[in-house]
Structures are given as C-alpha cells and as structure tokens.
C-alpha cells in the first residue's frame, strides 16, 4: 500500500504557525557545518504546509555494542528491513557511554556537560538532575509536539524516574514509561501509562515479557496515530540486550543459547602495565567477574535480541499496512556500547571503543542505501529529527543534523573529533552503574571472600577526545580535582587500544607536541555549547 500524502489537520497547521514564530525566540534552522542545512525556516515550513511532513520511529537498543557481538545474526528482520534499505553509519559514537546521560543527549541534542547529566544519579546525573536543569522542556519530543506532532514513548526513559513514578514529562502526547529497574528483568515491573501505574506480572504469563509489551503498545499507537490527521513520532525503548534480560520464552533455544562470548585481541587483556592505576589494581577482581558472568551475559544479550527484532518487524509491518511506511523515518541505534570482557571490563562507561561505538541505521524517504563513514554521535539525532520535520532547530543544540548525509550529500565541512565524558560513581560508588542494579541480581565471587557482589563494577571519572585517528583520555578530569593519569592510542595502528603511548617517560616526550594539541582541543570542547561544539 503506498504511503498517504498527508493533509494537515488543524493541530498541525497551528504547529506550523508556531514554528514560524519561534525564530523570534532565538530558534533557528542550523545550516551547513552548524547543523546540516536543508533550507531556511520559511522554505521548510512551506514544504511542511504542502503536506510533506514525515513521521519518525526511534528504536534504541540498550547497551548494544557495535564492535564485538554479531548482533545482526540475531536481528535478521532489522537487517533486511532497515539496514539493507537504509544508511548505516560506521563511525557512530556515544559521547557519555552510560544509560541516563546517553538518553539525555539523545533527547536534547546536547553533550552531557550541557545537560548536567554525566552519570546515572547524584548531583551530576540521573533523571532528577536532568529534570531540575530544565532539559525536559528542550527535548525533540517537546519541540515536535509543539510543532504539531503526536508523540509517544513506550518503555525505558531515564534512570531515576522510579523516584517519581507518576511523573509524565512534557512533550509526550502518550506515555508508557517504565518506573522501576525490574523492567530490566523482563517481568514483574510497572509502567506509568498516561498517569496510571499498571503492574505487569511474572513469567508464568509470557505476554508480560517487557519487549513484547513495548512492541504491542507501539503497534497500537501506530495504528491509532495513522488514523489521525497528524504526523507522529514513536520512541520504542525495549531494554534488550541490557542484563539481566533473558530471551523471551519462545527464543530459549536460540542459536546463541550455549555460545561463549567472542574474544577479541583485547579480551581479558593480559598486560595492563600501560593502563591507569585503577584498572591495574582492580584487574584480578574484574577478570574474575568476566570469567563468572561474561558468557551467560552474552547468551542472554544475543537471545533477547530476537524479540527486539520481531518488535522492529511488527513496527514496519504496521507502518506498511497503514500506508505510512513510505513517509516514515526509522532510526535504530543504542544508548551506549558494551565492553564484554575487553580490557577485563564488563558493562560500559569506559573511554574505549567497545563502550563508545554504537550502531546507527536510518531508513526512510529519500535516504540513500549503503554506508557512511562521517563521524556522528547521539547528539545528532535531535537536530536531525527537527530539521526533517520542518521544526526549527534551537541554537543551543550541540549536535549536527545528519539530514544531508541521509540524502547522500557531502557537507562543506564536518566534525573530525568528539569529546567523551563520564562523571564516575560518586563518593559512595552508587552514582554510576549501581543505579541500574536489579535487586537480587548478584553473584558469588571467591575474590570477595564469599560475599555477594553486584554485576555492576564502575570506573572512575574521565574526559577524552576521540579524533579520526586518536583516543586521548584524562582520568579523574571531571571529579573537580587534578588530572591524575593519561592515555593515548593511535587507532590507525592499534585499533584494540593495547598500547598506551603515554605509559612511559619516553612516550610522553615523543608525543608531547601531539598531547598539547589534544589538550587544547579537549579544553575547548569541555566548555563548548551550541555552535562552538560543531566547529
């Protein structure tokens, strides 16, 4: 069935008028290197008024690495429907590679130092900080709804929302957000469904499986939204493949059910003498943790992607059946990567490739097929949606619209580096990955004298610069103290980051000029905002 030529209803027409008025409030469409071009505000508004406003379906995975796991093997539908019919970005990054900051960046188009969210809880992280800093009024959902879009979130929103489970953020026409960490387990969780808390039970009823609930509610929204005379945006957020989510019961015997996790050259890295002290001193404990949990974690991760893949297929089928597929952009990515044993680490947070690199695939009207190697990041999603929707892009967004890249155009200029940041676990060690802990998700580790420990083992704060060739890291750079240690990797010769070029006095001397340049650039990006982040 061909896509409908959308006729604007009263609400959408009001949205267009509102968009034109936003220019007087310091909002503009960013062009060229500043944000991706695509026409002046009046040109875009005219196109929208002629009925060309697209829909958006945003589908983030949770903790899906782009470097190690063979995730496409567990996602054949997503590969066929999105990857093979769209554009895959091979250099896609999560600047703050942990759940809450990453999702804040996705929603606002801003680096973590501009949302104020650099970890999962505490005074530098979590939903409470995100909300207190006024970010909920500056998300792409809010701008799209103000511009005439019908919006919906289904699934995971942000760590810390469990402290105010009745909260429904502005900008969401419909809200089905998870309100407790049990959502990570797939069962016995609650959703805030447009202000009403609804409990879902255990695995005695397979229909409770969280990814399937997200899928069913997404399809229901799409069917109803397609019947309305408004463009729509769906944010469908399963927690797959975040631990400890198991495969859906129907996928218990999937091909990965007994597999060992992949072992890349930096898996359980043997020689850590060039790594920072925090990793050297905790190496044995971390290695034991990898041995105890990594294979089971990998099996669950890959198995849980089968239901995620079916969710994507159901969404695409619904768009096709309602005549909306040809007018809808579908975006698949992840909030952050995952270490899976590299450098003796599990989880994410680290400034290494496994944490920083994420999948990104976009399919939709006018999108070229193939791959693109421009350096893109999570904060590019928000300005892209707004430009494609004909909604002015606020000047304070740090990201760059990738709309020209989707059309196969070569921008006059594009970024060649990104800042990475993480605020660390806080003074009590609870502000980071521990905020994602599910009660009872514990293991026994001999190195801890029989005491139960969580799966969640954090890393210290850092800031870093990822260029096209180098990764440069300053440890403890975001904890309001001095820089303690540094790392430098030449990715052109050392893609697995096995040799820190600054680990010896000779290395410091040989790379002094380069480090000075990287320090200068990192200092610039650490305080950038809006246009200064895009230059």
N, C-alpha and C positions, 0 to 999 in steps of 0.2 A: 504494500500500500504506500503510495507516495506521501511525502510529508505535506502537511497543510500549509498554505500561505496564510500566516497568522494575521488576523484582523484585530486591531487594538480595541479593547473594551474601555469603558470609562475610567477604570482604575489605572490602566496602562497609559492612557492619554494624560491623566493628571501627572503621572510619573514623568512623562516627557517634559511637561511644563516645568516640573520641579527641577529636572536636570539642567535645563537652560538657566534657571535662576541660581543654581549652585555656583556658577562661575563668579558671581559677585561675592561669594563667601570664601574665596581663596581656594577653590577647587578647579582643577583643570584637567584636560586630557594630556597625558605626558607623551611627548613625541620623540622619535629617534632614539639615541642612546639614553635619553632621560626616561623613557617609558614605553617605547615601542611603536609610536606613530599610530596610523590608522585613520587619520582625518581630524579636522577641527571639531570642537564640540557641536557646532551647528550642522556640519556635514553628517556626523554620526547620528545626531538627533533626527535629522531629516530621513536618513536611512531607516531608523527605527520607526518613525512615523509612517513609513511606507510599508510596514508590516514585516520587516526582516529581522526582528529581534529573536535571537536564538535562545534555546533552553540550555541548562547546564546540569550535568550529573557528575558529582565529585565523589570518587570512591577511594578513600585512603586505606591501605593496609596498615597494620600496627606492628612495628619492629621488623619489617621485611628488608633484609639486606639485598644489595644489588650485586655483590661481588662473589659470594660463595655458594649459596644454595641454588639448586637447579629449579627455581620456583616455576618456570614456565611448564615444566613437565607435570606439575600438579594443577596447572591452570590452562588446559587446552582451549577452553571456550574463550577465556580472556585473550589468549594469544591470537586466536582466529578472528575474533570479533573486534578487538581493539588494536593490538599490536600490528597485526597484518593489514589492517585497514587504516592505520594512523601513523603517527610520527613518534618514534622512540628517541628520547634524549639520552645519549650515552654518557654525558657528563653532568649528572643531576645530583644536588647536594642538600643536606640538612644542616644548616649553619649551627644550630644548637641541638645535638642529636640525643634528645630525650623527650618523652611524650608531651608534657604540658607546654614547654617553651616552643617546641616544634609546631604544635597545633595553634598556639598563639600567633606564630609567624605566618602560618598558612592563612589564617583568618584575616590578619591585618595587613599583610604585605610589609611587615617591619621586622628588622633584626630584634633579637632578644633584649639588647641594651636599650631599645626604644619602646618596647612593651613593658620593660621592667621585669620580665619573666625569663630567668636563666636556669631554673631548676624546677622541681615538681612541687615544692611547698616552701614555707618560710617567707622571710621578708624580701627574697629575691625570686620567688617562684610561686607556682600554684594558681588555681583559679581565683582565689581571694585577692591576690596581688594583681592579676590580670584585670579583674573587675574594678578594684579600687583605683587603678590607674586610668580608668575611663576607656579601656580598649573595647568593651562590648558595644559601644556606640560607633566604633570605627572598623567594623568587620565588613568583608564583602557581602555577607548576608544582609546586614543593615542597609548598606548602600543599594543593594539590588532590590530589597523590599521597598525602600523609599522610592526607587525608580520604577515601581510598578510590577515587580516580580512576586510570584508566590513562592515562598521558601519553606524548606523542611529539613530538619536534622533528625536522623534516626541512628541511635547507637551512642558511641562514645563521644563525649565533648571534651572535657578537660579534668585533669587530676585536681581534686579538692572540691569539686562541685557537691560531693557527698556531704560536706559540712552545711550545705543549704539546699537540700534535695528538692524543695518546692520552687526553686528559682527557675524562671524561664527568661533567658536573655532577650534583649531587644533584637529585632531583625528577623525573627523566625515566625512565619505565619503558622507553622505547625511544628511541634516539639515532642520528640520521643527519646529523650536523653537518659542514659544510664546514670544512676545515682549512688552506686556502690561498687567496690572492687570485686565483688562476686561476679560481676559481668565478665571478668577475665576467665572465669572457670567454665562459662557457658551455661550455668544453671544456678537456680536459687538466688536470683538477682531481682532488682526492681528498676522500673522505668518511670520517669516523670512523663506522663502522656498528656500534654497540654494542661499541666497543672494538677493532674490527678496521679498519685503514686499507685502503680499497678505492679503487683508481685507476680513473678514467674517461678515455677517450681523446679523440681529436680529432674534427673534423667530417667525417671520412671515414665515420663511422657516426652518422647523425642521432639515434640513440637516446641518444647521450651528452649531448645538449643539456640543460643543467642544469635549466631549468624543467620539462622533461618528466620528468626523473628525480625531481624533487621531487613532481610530480603523481602518478607511478606509485607511488612509495613511500607517498604519502599515501593513495591509494586502497587499497593493500594493508593499511595499518594500519587503516583504517576498516572494511574487510571483516572483518578478524580481531577487532577490538575489538567490533564489533556482535554477534559470535557469543558473546562472553563476557558474564558476568553482572555487569558493572561499567560505571559511567559512564566517559566518556573525554573527553580534551582533546587536540586536534591543533593544533600550531603549524607551519604550512606556509609556509616562508620562501624563496621564489624571490628572486633579486636583480633581477628586472625592476622598473623600467626603468633600473637603475644602469649608467652607462657602464663598460666598453665592450661590454656585452652586445648582440650583434646579434639581429635577428629569427631565429626558427627557420627552417631552410631552406624549409619549406613556406610560410612567410609572406614570402619575399624580395620578392615583387611586391605587397606590401600597398599600400593607397591612400595611405600617407604616405611611400612609398619615395623620392619626389623632391620632397617638400614643403620649403619654407623654414619655419623656426621662427616662431611667432607673434611679433608685435611690439606689445606693449602700450605705453601712453604713456611708461613709464619705461625702455623698451628702449634700450640704449646711451645712457643719459641724457646729453644734450648739456651742460647746465650743472651742473657739480659744485661750484660755488663755495661752496655751503652744506653740502657733505658734509665729513666728517672728513679730516684731512691724509693718512692712509694711503691713502684712496681717491683723493684728488686727485693725489697724487704718483705713483700707480701706474696712473692712468686710461688712458694710452695703451697700455701693455702689456696691461692687461686688455681693452681694446677690441679690440686686435689678436687676442687669444686668442678672443674671442667671434666675430670675423669668420672665424677659421680653423676653429673646431670646432663652432660652435653648431648649424648646420643639419644636419651629419652626426650630431651627438649627438641632436638632436631626431628625426631619421628612425629611428635605432636605438631610441630610447626608445619611440616610438609603435609601431614594428614589434614590439618584444619583448613588448608588452602583449597581443598576440594569443594567444600561447602561455599567458601568465598567465591570460587569460580562459578559455581551454579548460581549464586546470587547475581553475579555480573551477567550471566546468560539470561536470567529471568528479567533483569532490568532492560537489557537490549531487546528481548522478545516483546516486552510490554511497549517499549517505545515504537517498535516496528508496527505492532498491532494497532496502536492508537494513531498511527500516522505521524509521529513526532520524531522518528529516528533521524531523518534527513535534516532536521532543524535543531539537533541537539549535539552539544559538545560533551564528550565523555572523557574524564580525566582519571587515570589510575596512577597512584603513587604510594609512598609510605611516609610516615612522620619522621622516621629515622632508620638507620641501618641496624646491624646486629653483629657482634664480634664472633660468636660461635666458636670460641677456643683460640682465635688468633691472638698472639702475644700473651697467651694464658688468660685471656679475658672472656667472660660471657657478657650478655646484655649489650649495652651501648655506651653512651656518654663520652667515650674516648675520642681523641683527635685523629684517629687512624681511619684509613679508607673504609674499613668494614662498618664503622659507625656512621661515617659522613655520607657515603654514597647511597642513593635511593633510586628505585625505578621511577621513571616518569614516561607515561604514554598518553598521548592525546589523539582522539579521533573525533571527527565531526565535519560540518560543512566547510569545504574549501581547504581542509587540512591535507597537505601532501603526504604521501606514503613513503616510509623509509626511516632513516636515522638522521640525527642531527648532533654534532659534537660541540655546539656552543655551551659554555659554562652557565648552567641555570640552577636555580635553587628554589626552596619552598616559598620564599617571599615574592616570587614572581607570579604565583598563582592568582593572588587577589587582583593586582592591576590588569592581568590578562582577562579575567572574567569581566571586569568592569569595562574595559575597552571594547571587548566583543559584544557586550550588552548595550553599548551606547550610553553608558553611565560615566560621567566624568571621574577621572582618577585623582584622588586627593594628592596634593603636592607633597605631603609628608610620608607617603609610602616609599619605602626603601627599594622595593623590587622593580623589575623591568618587565613590561608586558612582552610576552613571547609571541604575540599575535603575528608579527612579521615572519618569525621563524616557522609558524604553522602554515603560512602561505608559501613557504619556500623562498622568501626574500632574504637577501643579505643586508643586514643593517649597516649603516655607515660606520658605526662603532659598537662594540660590545665589551662587556667586562672580561677581564683576564685574571681576576682574583676575587676571593671571598674571605670574609672574616668568620672564624668559628669561635664559639664561646660556650663556657659551662661554668656555673657558679659553685658546683660542688655540693657535698652532702650536708653542710651546715655544722655547727659546733657539736651537736649530738648525733650526727650521722644519719639523720632521718629526713633531711630535706630533699634528697635525691631519689634514687631508685626505690628506697624503702617506702616511699609514698604509694608505690604500685603494689605493695605486698598484699597478698591474699591470706587471710587468717588460715593457718593450718598448712600452708604451702612451705613446708620445712623439710630439711634433710638431716641426716646424722653424718657428721664428719669426724673421723678419728683425730685429725689435727686440732680439733676443738675439744678434746678430752671428753667426747661423748655428748657434749651439749648440742642441742638443736640449733642450727643456724638457718637463716633465710636463704633463698636463692639469690637474694639481692645484695650485691657487693659493690660498693660505689668506687668512684675515682675522685681525686682532688680537683679543685677549680683550675681552669686554664683559659687562655685565649690563643688563637692561632691564625695563621694566614695560609690559605690554600691557593696557590697560583697554578698556572697550567703545568708547571714543572716541579714546584717545590711544595712541601709541607713544612711549615715553621711553627713551633709551639713554644709558648712561655707558660710554664707551670706556676700555679698559685697567683696568676696575674689578675684574677677577678675577686680575690678574697680581701681586698683592701690592704694587702701587705706587699712587700717587695717581691720581685720575680726571683724564684729560687733556682730553677733549672730550665734548660732549653733543649729542644730537639730540632734537627734539620734533616730532611730526607730529600734526596734527588730522585723523584719518581720516574724519571726517564731511564735510570739505571737500576733503581731499587724499588719496584712497584709494591713490594710487600713490606717495605719500611723495616728492614732488618738491620740497617747500618746508620746509626745516628752520626752525622758528620761533625757534631759538636761534642762528642763524647771524650775527646782528648784535647790537651792544650794545643797540639799541632793542628787539630781540626778547627779549633777556634781561630787560630792565627790564619790558616789558609782561607777561611770563609768569612773573615772579619768584615770585608767590604760588602759582601752579599748580605750578611746579617744586619749591618747598619741600614741598608736599603729596605730590607724586610721589616725591621723595627719601625722605620719611619712610616711605611705604608700601613702597618698594623696599628700604629698610634692614630693615624688619620681615620681609619675605618672604625676604630673603637669609639669614636665620638661622632661618627657621621650620622646624618639624618636626612631623609628625603633625597634630593638631588645629589648631595655630596656622597651618598652611598652608591650612586650609579655612575660616577665619573672615575 
